[in-house]
Amino acid sequence: MSEPTLGASPGLALSEDQRDALQEVANMAMGQAATRLSKLLGTFIELSVPRVMVVDVKQASETLRTMTGITDTVTAVRQGFRSDIKGEAIVLCRSGSVSQLCALVDDPYTKSSYEATSQTELVFDVATVLMGACVSCILDSLGRSPIFSPPGMLGVDMALDDVFHPASIAWKTALLLEVNFALEDHSFRAHLVMLMAEDSFLHLNEALDTLLSSL
């Protein structure tokens, strides 16, 4: 059964088949990203099942808080992408677990594992790997070649409400796709969130229908 649509226009919806297809595409994309991340960190990466729903942007932070259980602050990195399907990818790392990454990698991080600058650089590198691999693979599977804006650090020790503040996102409604990556011992977890703009919905539906018809 499809997950509920939260506060969204009735016209912005996915059929059950479309949702299943998008989740399967996302699964493949996340697998590629996890492989790259494993090589960067030298450890096995566990993946969650992708979750998809349509949300009112004003409710995005509360929806994610419920989905992820995040109640503390996060370090967040954002990257925009566009084709006829456009949106933003955001990686969230719980601030309290960022230091767990530094012991896993070689220089330059381990020499300054307690320095905030080094930790921030590592989170940025991890986020860039996740966003690039996931978004590229998902849109490639949908027959699109995205153009990316440069990734940027949104902030360190941010509240979730500040990451998804409606004033910073140009749309009222978006398709939200979330998946999380955890180290094997669960000492660190990163959440990848894709928000696809409401005016991309028609193109997304068409792309998913084309994909389904080719199976």
N, C-alpha and C positions, 0 to 999 in steps of 0.2 A: 504494500500500500504506500502511496506517496506521502511524504511528510507534509505537514500543513504549510500553507502560505501565510506569512505573517504580515498583516497590515498592507497588503499589496493590491494593486488593481487587478480585477478579475481577468483582464486581458493578458496579464503577465503570468503565464503558467506553463509548466511542462507536463506533458502526458507521462504516464508511468513508464512507457517504453523509452521516451526521450530522456527521462531522469536516469533510468537504468543505463542507457547508452553513455550519458555524460559521466556517470560514476565509473563505468568500466574504462572509458578513455582516461579519466583522472587517475584511476588505479595504475594504468600502464605508465602514465607520466610520473607519478610519484615513485614508482619502482625505479625508473631511470634516475630520478633525482637522488633517491636513497643510495643507489650504487655509487654515484659521484661523491656523495657526502661520506660514505664509508671509506672511500679512498682518501679523502681529505683528513678524516679524523682517525682512521685506522681502527675502527670498531664497527660492529654490526648495528644496523639501524632498524628499528621496528616501526611499522606503519599502521596507522588507523585506517578504517574504512572511510572513504570520502563521504562527506555529508553535504547535501544540496538543498537549498530552500530559497524562496523569494522573500525578501524582507523590505520593509520600510527602512530607509537609511537612518531615520531617527531612532529606530529600535535595534540597529546593528550591534551596538556595544552590549546591550542587555541580552540579545540573542546569543552572542558569542560567549558572554559570561556564563550563561546557562549551559551552552554546549561544551565548553572547555573547562569550567570550574575555576577559571582564573579570577582571583580576588585581590591579588597583590599587584605591584607595578610590573611593567614590561619594558623591554628594549624593543623598539620597532623599526623596521626598514620597509620602505615602500618603493615600488616601481610601476610606472604606468605602461600600458601596452595598447596598441590600436591596429585594427584593420577595419572591416565593417563590423566586427565584434571588438568592442573596446572595453577597457576597464582598468583596474589596478590590482596588483598583487601586493600583499602585506605579510611580512613574517614577524611573528610575535614570539619573543623569548622571555620567560619569567626572569626578572632581574636577579632574583636570589639564586638562580641555578647557573648563571652565565659563567661563573668562575670554574664550574665543573669541566668546561670544555678545554681549558688551558692546559691541563695535565695530559691531554690526549694527543697534542700535536707537537711537531718539532719547532725549532726556532722560526720566527722571532718571538712566538707567543710565550714559550715556557720560561724564557729568561726573565720575563716580567709578568708572571702569571697573576700577580696581585695588583698590577697597574691598570687603572680604569681604561686608559687609552688602548692598551693591548687587547683587553677584553672586548672593547667596542669594535676594534678592527676585526677580530675573529668572528664576532656575531655578524658583522657586515659581510664578511667573506662567505659564511655559512648561508646567510639569507640570499646572497646573490646567486649562489649555486642552486638553491631551492627554487627561487623565482624563475631564473633563466631556463632551467631544465623543465620544470613543470609547465609553465605557460607555453613555451615553444612546442612541447610535445602535444599538449591538449589542442592548441590551435592548428598545429600541423595535421593532427588526426581529423580535424574538422575542415581541412582543405584551405587553411588560411596561413599567411606568412606575416606574423605580427611585426610591427615596428615598435621598438622599446624606447622609452625615455630613460635617461641615466638613473640608476638606483640612488636613493638618498636615505640618510639616517633621519627618521622622524624624531627620535629622542630616546633618552635613557631614563629609566625610572619613571615612566609615564603611566598615568591611569588609563585604563581601557577606554573610558569615556572620551579622553582627549585624542586618542588614536582615531576613533570613528566619530569625531564631532561632525554633525551635519553641515556646519559651515565650511568644512574642509573638503567635502565631497559634493560634486556638482549635481548629483541626481537625487531624486526623491525615493526611487525604488531601484533595487539591484538584485541580481541573482548572486547569492552567496554560496561559495564552495569552500569547505574547510577540511583540511586533513592535518594530522599531526605526526611528527617524527620523534621517536624517543631513542636515546642510547639504550643499549642492551640492559644496563642495570637501572634504567629509568631515572638516573640522577639528573638528566637534562631532557627537556622536551621543547620542541619548536612547533609552532602552529603556522601553517601556510593558509592564508585566506585570499581567495580570488573574489573580487566584486566585479560583476559584469553589468554595464550600464543598461538602463531601461530601454534606451533607443537602439540597443543591439539585439533585443529579444527576438524580433522577427528574423534577423539573420541567423541567430543561434538556433532557433526552431528549424529553419530551412536546412542549416548545416547538419543538424541531428537527424532530420528526416532523410537527407541524402545518404548519410552514413548508414542508417537503418536499412534503407532500400538496397544498399550494396552488399549487405550481409547474406 
